[in-house]
């Protein structure tokens, strides 16, 4: 790794207005996802040796552990995790993996650190026997690579995930590794996306003519010197620097972003660099990429990449600047990168679901035996429920759920006082941590309080750098009466943060309608966005959806929500920009809100309409943004009023929930497994036709 490591970044990419270009780059065949799928066909057409070997590795294991040792690969690790989780595998977290406790977990490791640095995260006597996915990150044939990759090839449970067709050709033609190499563009990254501007400055108005960051090799120094000496009027910034803000500020002001290969004139593409600065709009001028099969054509046609041999780089840079090549199509290029790679679907598309009769049985690790809560006699014995999921790992759910005795919780439960302290909201508030989203979550009574831990868990697993602020009637009782394993899982450092506080006494006095409480209070823990919703939702995706952000921008509102058709109501599921939404005027409107026997959505409408924020349009129902209200997961809607249970989602809708990281562990803790079994009892009745939808109810 020749670059100094870049620190990881947090936050959310700002919403941009999409270009209206009719470019073929957006027709599905030239997207980044299409590139990824085409790459896999080069190395691993269906039923080829590498296709079969890769399929065996990812289908014979249920868990994986990934740690690539460098922040420069932080985004790559996230991409790989999304691929494996989308296929139904569960991530084991932590800095190391004990091979004696996880004897079938896939080790995902970086070729550079494993081969040259001999660095591994696995400990114990069985490490060599564990299945492996080797993430190959080098741009060319380094001296240490062939021996290490050949050793992987000789193992039946080790595969190489390569990003470059150039590397693939020397690996196969010179070393015969074709049976173990799977091509995937894992170096396409998004580590700087959150710092890219919502409205990039026009290229012609930018400060820097040429920008390059990286270790200043002899070739890079030579190019910098030639630019400065031959074109003294140009503003050139080419240096080694690891300050993220400095780098991104420079990219925002760059006309041309240059790439010069690090080690060899013949080299694979440095896609991590291109994808780093792509969202900032500068024109990429890069030294010739040896990946001639595919990829290069995508970059040339859709990303505006100008490539040239090393000796021709300088005149190419000057030609782009003088003729303003690709200056006008900046937004089209950014839009193309914005669409990104659909990482979570790649493996499902490459390795379709096995036939039902041959699928592995998906039993979430660690779910309690809860046969006592299942009323249907036919479910009292162990029942395999087929699920129409893409992944063989998610093809069945077994009821009753049973914990795997080999995966017992080994963490020592914290004392009551330590637990109460760890879940203090004031402590989080004082820490001044920077969060992307606060899931502001209220529950009243045991039934709904039982949903809170699972709601919080799915929210945090699907939304990085977030916090769940739980608000309940009695904080101490709620925390201490739950299984400590739930809190151990929720307090994992890798997840995010969670805290619990009491609902304000004044709020309880104002109204007996507990569903209204969430609209009468303000979050105590600050985050850039606040998400307010029903807590009987299993969240399986990011709530910072581009269309939500576009909805805010289009209607000039500090929140994303819609008006119920024909009613003075805002729905109870909304995303808000915290600082712009909870204004003094809004808080004053909260204090004087109607609190009689009226629906909670009507109370919200009243508060928002009197706060001065404005309301979304309610008439043009043909505009998709007017009716856009995603729940970002599986909304159970167990009750819509006394005696009005609603029909549940069918079995197919549960596949996303089963793909949530560590969901099996959570089902093994506390009441979560009981809840799931009870709900699946309802689902099975529906699937058998015993429950029908009549007038908005299920009976």
N, C-alpha and C positions, 0 to 999 in steps of 0.2 A: 504494500500500500504506500504509494509515494506521496499522497496528500496528507497534510496534517489533518487530524480528525476534526470534523465539524461537530459542534455541540448539537444535541437534539433540540428540536424546536417544538413549541406547543402553540395551540391556538387554532383558529378556523380560517380557511381561505375566505376572503371577502367575496361577496357576490358580484359577478360581472355581468354586464349586458351582453348577450350572445350576438355574434355577427349574423347578418342575414344572408351571408354568402351561400350560393348554391353549389359550392365546390363538391366534387365527387369524394372528397376526403370524409364527408359525413354520411355517405350512403351505406355504410356498414361493411364494405369490402376493404376499406382503406383506414379503418380506425386502429387505435393502439391494440384493442382486443383482437382484431383480425390479424394483426402482426403476430401477436402471441400465439394464436391458434395455428397460423401458417408455420411458425417456427417449430412447433411440436410435431407437425406432419413431416418436416425434413428429417428429424432424428428418429421419430417414433410413430410411423404409420400404424394403424390398427393391426394387432397380432404380430408385429415385428418383435424381435428379441428385447429391445429396450422398452417397448410398450408393455410387454408382458412382465418384465422385471420390475419396472416402475409401479405397475398396477399391483403386483404382489407385495411390494414394500408398503404401499399406502393403504392396502385393504386388509393386511394381516395384523396391523397394529391399530390400536384405538387412541393412542396418545403420542405426543411429540414434545421434544424440548429443544428450544432454539436459543442460541447465544452466539453472536458473530464477533464478539470481542472488541468491536470498534464502533464509535458513534457514526463514522462515515457510512456504515451499513445499517444504521438504525431503520431507515425506511425500507430497505431491502428485507430486513427481518420481519417487518410488519406485513409486507406483501406476501412473503412465504407463509406467514401465519394465517393470513386471510385465505390463501389457497387451501391449506390443509384443513382449516376449520370449516370452510365452505364445503369440503368433502366429508365432513362429519367427525374429524379427529379432534381431540381435546388437548389443549396446551397445558403442559406441566410447567409451572413457573418456578423461579428461584435461580440462583447463580450456578448451582451444581445439581447434578442428578445422580442419585444413589442407584447403581445398577442392580443391587440386591433387592431393592424395593420396586423397581420398574424394569422388569426383565424383558418387556416387549415394547418399550417406548422407543420411538424413532429419535435418534440424535441428529439434529440439523447443525452442521458445523461449516465454517469457512475454510476453503482450501488453503489459503495463505497461512492463516494462523495454525491450522492443524498440521500442515506439512513442514513449514520452515521454522515456526516457533514452537511446535510440538505442544500447542495449547488445546486442551479439551475441557469440557465442563463435566464430563462423566467421572465418577469416582466409584471404586469397588472392583472386585475381581472379574466381573462379567462384562466390562465395557466393550471389549473387542467383539463380543458376540451380539451386541445390540444392533438392530437395523440402523442404517445411516443414509442421510441425504447430504451429499457434499455440495455446498454452494461454491461454484467456481467463479472467482471474481477478477482474475488477472486478464490483462489485455493481450497477452501473448504467451509463448512457450518459455516460461522461466525454468531455470535449471532444476528446481526442486519439484516441479509439477509432475512430470511423467511417471516417476517411480511411485509417488503417492496415489495418483489416479489409477495406475495399473493395479495397485494393491486393492483399491476399492473394487475395481472391475472383477477381480478374482473371487470376491465374496458374493455369495448368493443374495445377500440382503443389503447391499450397498449400491446406490445409484448416484450419478453425477449430474447436477443441474447446472448446465452451461448456458451462458447468455449469448454466445457469439458463434455464428456459422464458420467464421475463419478458424477459431479454436477447434470447433467440432471436426473440421477437415483434417487438421494435423493430428488430432487425438485418434481419429479413426484410420487414416491412411498410414500413419507411422507407427501406431501402437495398438491398433485393433480393438479400440474400446467401444465400438458402435453398439454393442449389446448392453451398455450401461449408461449411455449419455442421453439425457432428456433435455431438449432445448426449451428455455423459457426466458424472456427478457427481464430478469429480476432486478437488473440495475437501472431500470426506469423507475425513478424515485419521485417522491413528493415532499421531501424534507424541508424545503423552503417555501412551500405553497402558501402557508399561513401568513407569510410576510410579504407576499406579492400584492401590489396595489390593486384596488377595485377598478380604477380607471387609469391605466398606464399612460404616462406622458407620451405625446407623439414623438417618434424617433428623431425627427428633424430638430426638435427643441431641446434635446438632451445635452448634458455637459460633456460626457466622455465620448470620444470617438472610438476608442478601442479599450476593452477590459479583458484581463485574464487573471485568474487566481489559481495558484498551485505552487508546488516546489519549483523553483526557478532553475531548471535544467539548462545545459549549455545551449540547446536549440532555442529555448524560450528566451534566454538572455540575448541571444544573437538576433532574434526577431525584434525584440523590444529596442535594441540598440539601432537597428536599421530603420525602424519606424521613426524614432526620435531624430536621427541624423538626417534622413532623407526627406522627412515631412515634419519640419519643426513647428508647423502651425497646428498639428494634430495634438489633441489631449489624450495621452496614453497612460493607462493605469494597469501595469502588469507586475504582480508581486506575490509573495507568500504572505498570507494573512488568514487567521482563524477566527477573527471577530465576526460573528454572524451579522450583526447590525451594519457593520462597515461594508461587508460583502454585499448584502442585499440593497443597501443604499446605493452602492456603486452600480449594481445591475439595473436599478430603477433609472439611472442616468446614463446607461450605456447604449450607444448606437450599434456597435458590433461587439459580440462576445466571441473570443477566439479560443480554439483548442489546438494545442500542439502535443503530439504523443509523448509519453513519458520515457519509454524504454527502447522502442524500436520504430523504424520508419514504416515497417509493415505491421499493422496493429489492428486489433478489434476496436470497435467504436467505444468511445468513452461516454456511454449513455448516461451515466450518473451525472456528469458535468452538464450535458445538454439539457437533461430534464431539470436540473437545478435552476438554470437561468431562463428556461423556456417561458415560464409564466410572466417574466418581466418584460418580454417583448423585443429584446435586442435580436439582431440578425446573427445567427450562428455561422461563423466561418471556421471550418474545421479541417485539420489535416486529413488526407484521404483515408477512408475507412476500408479495411480489407474484407468486411462482411458484405460481399457482393451479391449473395443469393437473394436475400430479402432484407428488409429493414432499411437499407440505404435508400431504396426507391420511395419508401414511405416518408422518410425524413426529407428527401428532396422535394417531393410533390406536396406534402402537407405541412411540414414544419419549417419550410423555407431554408433548409440547411444548404450552404454553399461549401463545397469541398474542393480541395486542391492539394497537390503534392507539396511537400515542405518548401521547395524552392519557389513555388508559385503562390504561397500563402500571402505574402506581402502585396503583390499586384492584385490579388483577389480582394483583399481588404480594401484597398484603395478604390477599386472598381465599384464595390458595394457602396462605399461612402460617396463617391462622386456621382454615380448614377442613381443613388437612393434605391438600390435593388431591395425589394421586399419591405420597404418602408410602409407602403400603403396597405399591405395585407397583414399587418401586425395582429389585428383582432382575430382574423381567420386562424392564424397560427396558434394564438393563445386558446381559442375555442377548441381547436383540435386536441391540444394537450389537456384542456379542462375535462374532456370526455373520459380520459384516462383508460386504464386497463380494468376490466371487470375481474379482479383477482379471484373473488370468491366463487366464480362459476367456471374457471378454466379447467380444473381437474374433472368436474362433472361433465363438461363438454368433450373432453379428451377420453375419459374412461366412463362411458355411460353406465347407468345402474345395472347391476346384475339381475337376471330373471329372479322373480320372487322366490322361487323354490331353492335358489342357490345362494341367497343373500346371507351375509353374516347377521347374527341376531344382535340388535342394538339394545343392550341393557345399560342404562346410564350408571356408571360406577357410583355406588353408594346411595341407594335409596331404601328407606326403611320398609319393613314388611307391614303393610297397612291394610291387610285383608279385612280387618274389622270395620272399616269405614265404607266398604263396598257393599251396596245393598243388593245389586243384581247377583242372583245365585250363580249364574253362569260365569261370573268373574271371580268367584271365591277361590277357584283353583287357578294355577298359573296359566295365563292366556297370552299367546303371542298375537299382537294386533298388527296387521300389515299396514305400513304407511307408504304412500306413493311418493317417496323421496328420491332425489337423484342419486344420493350416495348409498352404497350398500350398508354403511355404518348406521344409517338412519332408517333402514327399511322396516324395522320392527320396533315396537315398544312392548315390553313384557310387563304384564300385570298379574299378580301384585308385584310391585317393585321390591327388589331385595338388595341390600347392601352387600358389596363384595367384601368378604371377611378379610381379604388380603390388603384392603385399602382403608383400614381403620384410621380414624383421626389420631395422630400421634402428638399433636401440639398440646402442651399443658394448658388447660383452661385458665384464663386470667382470673384473679380474685375479683370479687364484686366491686371493690373500690377502684381497682385499676380499669375495669371495664367501663364503669360509669365515667371515669375521667377521660378515657380514650374516645368516648362518644360525645364529648362536650362540644356544642356548637360554638361557644364563646372561644374555646381553644383554637378552633379553626379560623374564626374571625380574627383573632389576635395574630395568627401566624402570617397573615398577609400573603397567603399562597395565591397564585393566579390560576383561576379555574375558567374553563370554557363555558360549562353549563352547570347550573344548580337545578337539580330535579327537586322542586319544592313540593313535598308530598305529605298529605294529611290523611289520617285514618282515625275513625271513631269506633270503639267497640272491638271485641276480640275477633269477630269474623273478618273485618277489614284490616285490622292490625296484622293478622296472619299473612296477608298479602304483601305487606311492606318489605320484608327482607328479600323475597324473591323478585319483587318489582325493582328494588334498589340494585340487586345483583345483576339482573339483565340490563338495566340502564347503564351501569358502570362498565360492564363488559363490552357494551356496544358503543360507548362514548368515552373516548380517552380524555384524561385530564379534566374530569368532572367531579361533582360532589352531589350527594343526596342528602338533603336536609329533611329529616323525618319529623313530623309534628303530631304528637299524640296527647291523649288525655292525662296519662300518668307515666312520665318518662321512666322513673325508677322501676315501676312494676313491669312496664313493657320490656325493658332491657333485661332485667334479672329473671324474668319468668320464661325466657326463651333459651333454647339449647345454645350453649357457648360456641358450638361449632359454627353456627350461623354467623356469629360476630367475628370469629377467627377468619372465615372466608371473606367477609365484607371488609375487614380491616387490612387485607393484603395490600402491601405498598404498591404493587403493580396495578391494582384496580383504579384507585382514585381516593376519594375520601367519603366518609359517611358520618353523620352526627344525628343526635336525637334531642329534641327539646319539647317542652310542654306547649300546648296551645295557650294563648294569652287568656287570662281569666276574664278580661273585659270582652273578648270575642265570644266566649261561651255565654256570657250574660246577655249579649245583644240578640242572639238567635239560637233556637234549639235545633235548627236545620244544620247539621254538621257538614253537609256538602257545601255550604256557603262559606265555611271558615277559611278555605284556601284563598278566597277573593277578598277577605277582610284583613289580611295580614301581609307583611313585607318580609322577604327573606332576610335572615340574620347573617348569612354567609354570602359574600359578594362573588358573583361570576359574571362574565361578559353577557351571557344569556341566562334567562330563567325559563324552565319548562314546567308548566302546570298542567296536570292531566289526572284522569282517573287512575287509581293505583291497582286496578285489576287488569293491567296491561303488561304483557311480557315484551319488553322492548328489544328488538333484534337488529336495529340499524341506527345510524347516527340521526339525531333529531335536527342537526344543523343541515337540513336538506336545502339544496340550491333553490328549489322552487319556493320553499318557505321564505328564504331570504329575498328572492325575486318578488314574492308577494308583498313583502314589506316595502321594497323599493318602488314597486309599481304604484301602490296605493298610498305611498308616503306616510306609512304608519310605523310606530315603534313596536309593533307586534304582528304576529301571523295568526289569523283566526278568520272565521266566516260567520255571517249572520244566518240563523236558521230561516229557511224560506217562509215568508209570510208572517214572521214573528219578531217581536222585539227581544231577541235573545242572541247572545254570542255563545258559541259552543264552549264546553268545559275543557277542551284540549287546545292549548295555545303555547306558542314560543314568543318570548318578549326580549327586547334589548334592555337589560336591567336598568342601566343608568337613565335611559331615555323614557322608560315606561313608569318606573316608580318615582315620579316627580312629586314635588310638594302639592301641586294641584291634584294629582291622582290620590295622594294620601288624604287630602282634605275631602275628596269625594268618597273615599272609603269610610271616613268618620261619619258621614251623613247619609250613608247608603240605606236604601229600604231594607228592612230586616224582618218583615212580617212573614206570614205563611205563603211565600212566593218561591218559585223555582230558582235554584242557584244561578242558572244561566241568565235569568232575567235580572238578578242582582248585578252580575258582571256587566251586562249591557248598560244598566243604569250608571254604574261607577265610571265606565269608560266614556260614555256619552257626555258625562258632566265634567270629565277631567280635562277636556280640550284636546285629547289625542285624535279625535275623529273616528269614523266608523268605516269599515270596508263597504264597497258597493253591494247592494242587495237586489239589483234589478237585472243586470246583464248576465243572466245565467249561462249564456253561450260562451262566456270567457272562462276558460278552465281555472284561472287563478281565483275567480269569485267563489268557486265551489271546492277549492283545494284544501283539504283538511285531513292529512294522513295521521294515523295513530302510531306509525313507525314500529308496529309489532302486532302481537296477537291480543286483541281486546276481547276479554271474556264476556263483559256485560252480563254478569250473573243475575242482576236484578234491575228492573226498570220501574220499580214501585211495588207495592204490596200485591203479591199474587201474580206478578207479571214476569216470570222468568223468560229469557230470550233463548232462541235456539243457538247452539254453539257452532263455532267454525268446524268444518269437516276435518277429517284426518290429515289431508294434504297440507293444511295450514300450519300444522305443528312441526314441519320439517325445519323451519328457521329457528324455532325455539330449541330443538334438539341439537342444533349446531352451535349454540352459545357456549363459549368457553367454560369449562368446569361445571356445566349445568348438572352433571351427575353428582358431583360433590355436594352441590347445594340441595339436591333432592334427598341426599342422605342425611341432611341436617334438619333438625326441628320439624316444623309442620309442613315444609314444602312438598315432601313426598305425599303426604296425606291430601293436600290440596289437589295435586296433579291427578292422583288416583280418583278422587271424587269427581273431578271434571271429566276425566276420561270415561267414567261410568255414564255420564250424561251423553258424551259424544257417541259412545257405542250404541246407546239406546236410539239416538238419532239415526245412525248409520243403518240400524236394523229396521228403521221405519216406525219405531214405537213412539216417536215424538214428532209432531208436525207443527209448522209455522202457521198460526191462525191469528190474524188481527194484531200482529206485533208481539204475540206471546208464543211460548212453546208448551205444548200439552200432549 
